[in-house]
Amino acid sequence: MTTKNPYKWLNAVLLAAVIAVNALSTLLPLAGRDTREISDMFKNLLTPAGFAFSIWSVIYVLLIGFAIYAFVAERKGRTSAAAPGPWFAVSCVLNMAWLFCWHYLLIELSVVVMLLLLLSIIMIYIRTRLHGERLEVLDIVFVKLPFSMYLGWISVATIVNISALCTKYEFGNAGWAIAILIVAAVLAFTIGFRFRDGVYPLVFAWALYAISVEQSDTVRSVELTALVISIVLVLFAVWMFIRSIRDRD
């Protein structure tokens, strides 16, 4: 298997562009609206509290680590960082495209772009998990971890984005919100168990806790459902961490 990674420079440049566009979307902001202001315009029962979005800082730090590690891995003869292939570059372009759609209130188009972004990260996730090379600690930290967290958050963001679109068309109630929370839990359990991944459900737990906080003064049933599921997901994530360590040993 070749150890060359033809996408490492492209990945680094496009990631820098993503970070720049995200910064500008806040500093300018794009279309004269910041992300939180738009979120408030389409606020619904699945809107998380503002602190939930701080996870982006962690995700971008990890992705920077991935982009840098690609150069290190190639020199060491490791192929793990090359596993995403062209999909990381695709995800960067879609990330930027989504920001423009969201800030210019193209909500329908933003859902389409978000679904494509989700698909691209799913491809990365699968390719890094099914990669044949035995992973070292650095591979786990700089390749597996970033995309577990990224996929987890984009999975949640897709749900929130679709909920915003439903709100635009005045669709949705407490029962619908609870059903979506249950579907989200099933997804977190399924992916976490299939890949022995504790990080993915932990991201869902973080998001659902933020939803419970945001809904504490609105619909009690949604708040409690989100809170209970988040606690169960934390416990499940701990179990997955233990299982993955045992499997590795």
Secondary structure, 3 states (H helix, E strand, C coil): CCCCCCCHHHHHHHHHHHHHHHHHHHHCCHHHCCHHHHHHHCCCCCCCCHHHHHHHHHHHHHHHHHHHHHHHHHHHCCCHHHCCCCHHHHHHHHHHHHHHHHHCCCHHHHHHHHHHHHHHHHHHHHHHHCCCCCCCHHHHHHHHHHHHHHHHHHHHHHHHHHHHHHHHCCCCCHHHHHHHHHHHHHHHHHHHHHCCCCHHHHHHHHHHHHHHHHCCCCCHHHHHHHHHHHHHHHHHHHHHHHHHHHHHC
